[in-house]
Amino acid sequence: MAIAREILLRFPNKTVTCLEKESEVAAHQTGHNSGVIHAGMYYEEGSTMARCCVKGASLIYQYGERHNLPTERTGKLICAPTAADAPVLHSLLERGNNNGVEGLEIVDSAWIKEREPNIQVHSALYSPNTGVADYGAFARQYAKEIIDTGRGRIQVDYEVQKIQEVPTKCISSSTDTTLTQDSSSMEVEITGCEPNQKGPMKVVRAKNVITCAGLQADRVATLADGDPKPQVLTFRGTYYQMKSEFRNICTMNIYPIPSGGGIPVGVHFTPTVNERRGRQMIVGPGACISFHREGYNFFDCSLKDIWSLMTHVGLWRFAFGNFDLAVTEMYRDLNKKAFLDQARKLIPSVTDDMVEESFSGVMAQVFLDDGSAAKDFILERKKLSGTTLHVRSAPSPACTASLGIAQEIVDICSDDFHWGLGKQRLAPDSPFYD
């Protein structure tokens, strides 16, 4: 949605069609996550991920204020439970400073106790500019802007089945409305239909295509000349939430130090400002491997997706290299007490009867053949004779970074597809053109 919006605002002569498999935008990852506006201290220095996260957080706050969308600058503590854990905070501080994150500081237990009395840890990295948002609401606003241009449309319930190059259709003369085929010029033809149906098949033609298929990114890319790898792996994150009378147990985002291995950062406390689920204090998520790419429960299974897992070299190398982590994450997904034991490392006073079940989300992650998680966004450029760009991997912080990613991808498209410069933004660090 952010990329489509950026194209339409920057290039007033272009039209854009967005093809969405579900019946609404943001039905999967964007609508089912912690909603954190990340500041940018986790990501590799110099990476596109780090750059877009820091820039994107600023853009998200601006955009949310302009459109009155749910956002709140809550602050965040990344907590070291013991002195032995504290060196990790210094590494994160250095990385964050090098990435351009503002306001970071390491604080001690007395500082923490004064502001968050229920937290009992040795020390923490404080990030004042971390916040929360409702990214589903942002996606819906992006979609509204797309439609309001009069040059964009969003085709929902459209599952892409086939993508191919075809000769451009053109009118043979100024007085003849007969369409002819121009073999010297090629377009992209996309065929699809309603999910789980055989028809009717619908066809969309375009001069250029950008795929951003999230949980299905690898499969959609391979329909359009994309490489078989990298493959997507999906992890399901289950959330609990504090019962209403315990919702104020903390006010900031409260995180553990990163666990390593490349999967999400562990069970944490997050205040939410979600339009559909309301204001909550959610606890989670875990990170259990999902046996269905769109499976929101432990026993949701797909033979196709299970086979993809079984034949994924990178997954097996990750699992053997992080065996304890892989097994314990699956165990926590099934065992509430084990799950909350992780939360109690941050707030010991949390008891099992203080929480209730909340939602689940599924996130896409890419593991390379050596078993390591991809440390940056992955793009595949100039496919299908130069007409197509694939976003192969855009995990967290992609929601935070969405407006920044959109600007960078449209810059790439301007070069690859020879679009020219287009309109200039009000300022380099602004999401607006007027």
N, C-alpha and C positions, 0 to 999 in steps of 0.2 A: 504494500500500500504506500509506503514512504517513497519508494522508487518511482512508482507511477505518478504520485503527486508531484515529485520533483521534476519529472520530464514535462508534465503539462504546464507547470508554472514557469519553467525555464525556457520552454520552446512553444510559443503561442500558436504555431502552425501545425503542431502534431496532434494526432489522436492516439488514444491508448485504450486497449481492452484488457481487463484483468480477468483471468480464468481461475475460478475458485471451486475446488472439489466439493466443499461443504455448502450448506444452505445459508451460511453467513460468514463474514470475515472473522478472523481471530478465534476460530473454533477449537484449535489445539494448543500449541505451545504459547502463543501470545495471550490467550485468555486463561491459561491455567499455570501460573507461576507465582513466585513470591511478590512480584511487583516492585522489586527494588530498583531504584535509580542508582546504579553503581558509579563509584567515583573514579576507579581505574588503577588501583594499586596491585591487583592480582596479575596483570598481564605483562607479557614479555616486552621489555624496553625496545622501542623502535618498531613495534609491530603495528599493523593496521588496526588490530583489535584494541590496543592501548590508545592509539591516536583517536579512533572513532568513539571510544568510550568516553574519554575526557571531553571531547568536543560535543558528543551527543548528549551527555548529561546536561550541559549548559543549554543546548537547543531544546531539550525536553522541558526544562523548567520554563523557558521562554514561551514555548508553544502551549504548555498547560495553562500558563497565566493568560495568554491571549484568548484562548478558547474556553476558559473556565472549566478545565478538565481536572479530575481528581489527582492532585499531587500534594506532597507535603515533605518539607526538608526536615527529616527526623533526626539525622545524625546516626552514627554507627560506631559500635565498639567491637573490634576483633580481639577476642579475649585469650590470654595465656593463663590457663588455670594454675600453673606452677612456675617457679623460677626457671626450671629446665626448659620450659616452652618459650620463654621470653625472647631468645635470639631470633626466632621467626619474625617477631614484630619489627625488629630492626631491619631485617631484610625487606619486609613489606614497606616500611617507611622509606627506605632508600629507593626502592623500585617506584613507589608512588611519586616521590619527589622528582625522580628522573622522567616520569611520564607526564609531569605537569599538574599533578593533583594538588590542590591548594588546601592549606589549613591542617595538614596531618600532624599529629603529635602523639607521643607515647605517654600514657598517664598511669599513675600508680593506683593501688587499691583504695587509698583514702579518697582520691579524686573520684574514683568510680562510685564508692560507697555514698558519697555526698549526693550524687546525681541519680544513681540507680541503686537504692538501698538493698534490693533483693539479690544483687549479683555478688558472688563471692569468688573472685579470681585474683591472681597475683598482680597482673597488669594488663593493659590493652592498648591497641592502636585506635585512636579516636579520629574519625573522619566526619567533620561537621557538614560536609556537602552531600553526603549520602542521603537518599530520601526514598519515598515510595510513590508509586503511581498506579493507575489502573490502565494497563497497556491495551486491554480490550477496548476501552473507551477511546484511547488514542487511535487505534486502528480504525474504529468506526468513524472518527472525525476525519482521518485521512481519506477514508472512502467517501465521505460527504463532500470533501473538497474536490475529489476526483470527479464526481458526478456534477457538482455545481459549475465546473468549467464549461460544461456543454460539449466537451471533446473527449470525455472519458466515460466508459461504462464498465460495470462489474457484472460478469456472467457467473452466477452461482450455480451449484449443482452441475458442474461441468468437470468431469474427470477425463483428463487427457489420455487418449489411447494411442495416438500416432502423431509423429511430427516428421515432416519431410519437405525437401526443397521441390518447388514447382516453378515453371516459367511464369513470369509476370503476365497478368491479364491486362490488355490495353485496348483502347478504342482505335479502330483502324484509320479513321480520318475524322475531321471536324464535323462532317455531315453524316457520318455513319456511326450508329450506336452498336454495331456488331463487335463483340469482344474477340480479340485474337490473342495468340500466344507469342510472347516475345522471348525467344530462346536465349537471347543475349543477356537477359536480366532475370534474376531469380528472386522468388519470394519464399516465405515459409508457410506451409499449410498445416494447421493443427486440427486434428479430428478428435472428437470426444462426445460423451453423452452423460446422462445422469448416472451417478454411482449405483452399482449393482443392477443395472438395467442393460439390455441389449441394444436399445435404441429409443428414440430416433437419434441417429448420428448427426452431429452438428459440426460445421466446418468454419474455422476462422482463418483468414489470411493476413499476413503481416510482413512488412519489409524487414523488421527486426524483432527478435524474441529475447526476453530475459527470463530465465527460470529461477524461482525462489521457492522451492517446493517443500522446504522444512523437513518433516519426517520422511518424505518421499523424494528428497532432493537427488539422490543418486539414481533412482529409477527413472525419474523424469528426464534427467540429464542424458542418460544412455539412450533414450528415445530420440535424442537430437544430437547424435554424433559425439556424445560425451564418453569419456573413458570409463571402463568398468570400475575403477577405483579412483578416489577413496569411497568406501561404502559407509553408509550410515548405520550406527548402532543406537538403540533407544533405551533410555533408562526411565523407569517410572518413579516419580517422587510422591509419596503419600504425606499429607499434612493432617495434623490435629490443630485444634484451636482452643484457646483458654475459654472456659465458660464465662458468661457475661460478668459475673461478680469478681472474676479474677483477671479481667482484661487489662487492667492497669498495673500488672505485675512488673512491667517495665515500659519505657516510653520510646527508647531508641531501637534500631536494629542491633540485635545482640548475636554475634557470630563467634564460632570457635576459630582457632587458627586452622589453616587449610590442612586437610588430611593427606594430600598428595595423591598420586595415581591418576590424576586427570579427570576424576569424576567430581560432582558438585561438592561444595565446601563443607558439608556436614549439617547436622540438625541445628537450626538457629531460630530465634524469635524475631518476628517481623510484624509491626503494625500495618494494617491494610486500609486502603481507602477505595475499595472496590464497589462499583455501582451495583453490581448484581449480588455480591455476597455480603456487602455492608462493611462496616468498620469492625475489624476483628484483630486479635493478636494470635497469629498463626504460629505453629511450632512445626518445624520440618524444613525441607523434606528429607526423606531418605534417598537412596539412589540404587534401586534394585533393577537388575536387567529385566527388560520387558520382552515377553515372548510374543507380543503382537505390537506392531509399530504404533497402533492407535488403541492399545489396550490399557484401560484405566483401572483394572483389577488384576490381582496376582494371577488368577487362573484364566485370564483372557489369552487365547493362543491362536496362532496362525501357522499352518504347516509351512507356508512360503517363508514367513519370517523366522521360524525356528531353523529351517534349512539354511537361511542366510547367516544366522548366528553360528551354526555348526561349522560352516565352511569359511568363517572369517578368521584368517590367520592372526590378525592383530588382536582380536578379542582373546584368543587362546593364550597368546604371549602375555597380554595384560593380566589375564586371570592367573596364570602360573607365577607371574612376577609380583602379583598383589593378592595372593590367595586368601590371606586372612581378611583383607578388606572386602573382597568379593563375597566371601561367605557370610561375614558379619552383616553386610548391608542387606543381603537376602533374608537373614534371620530377623533383623530389626523390622523389616517390612511386614513380617508375620507376627511379631511379638511386641505388643504395646509397651510392656515394661522395659524391654531391652531398648526400644526406641526412646522412651522417656529418660532412661538412664543417661543417654547422651545429653539431653536437655538439662538434666540435673548437674552436669559438670559446670554449667553456667549459672543456673539458678537452683540451688539445692532444695529450696522449699517447695518446688513443684511436686505434687503428688498425682497419682494416676486418676483420682476422682476429680481433679481440677480441670481436666481437659475433656473434650468431646471430639468425635470424628469430624473431619472437614473434607476438603476436596483432594483429588489427585491430579497430577499432570504428567505428561510424557515429554521428555526432551531428547532431541537428536544430538549425538556426539559422533565425532569421527576419530577412529583409532587407526594409526598407520600400521604398516606390516610389522614394524619392530615392537609393537605393543604400546607405544606412547600415544597420548592424546594429542591431536593437532593443536598447536599453540597459536594459531592465527586463523582468520577467515580464509577460505579457499575459493578462488574464482577460477573458472575455466573459460578462456577467451577465444574469440574468433572461430567458433565451431559452425558447422553447416556453411562452408564457403565464406566464413566471415560475417554471417548474418546474426549470430546467436552468442549470448553470454550466459553461462551457468553460475549461479551461486551454489557451490557444492557443500559448503559448511559455514554456517553462521550461528553458532551456539551463543549462550550467554557470554557477553552482555549485549546481544543483538537488539533487544528491545530498547535498552538505554541508548544504544548507539544508532538506532534506526534512521534518524534524520541525518546523522553524519555519514553513515554507510550509503544512504541514498545519494548524497552529494558526491561522494567518491565514485560510486558506480556510474552515475550519470556523466562524470568527467571521463571515465574510461570509455563509456559508450560514445561520447562525443568524438573521441579519437578513433575507436575501432569502427564506428559506423559512419564517420565523416559527417557529423551533424553540425559542426561549427560550435561557436561559443554560447550562443543563446543570450538570454537576458542575464544581467548581473544582479546578485542579491543586494539587499539594502546595506549589508555589511558582511564580511567574510564569515563572521561567527553568528549570523542570523539565519533562521529558517524561513524568512519571509522575503518576498519580492516587492510588495507594496503594502 
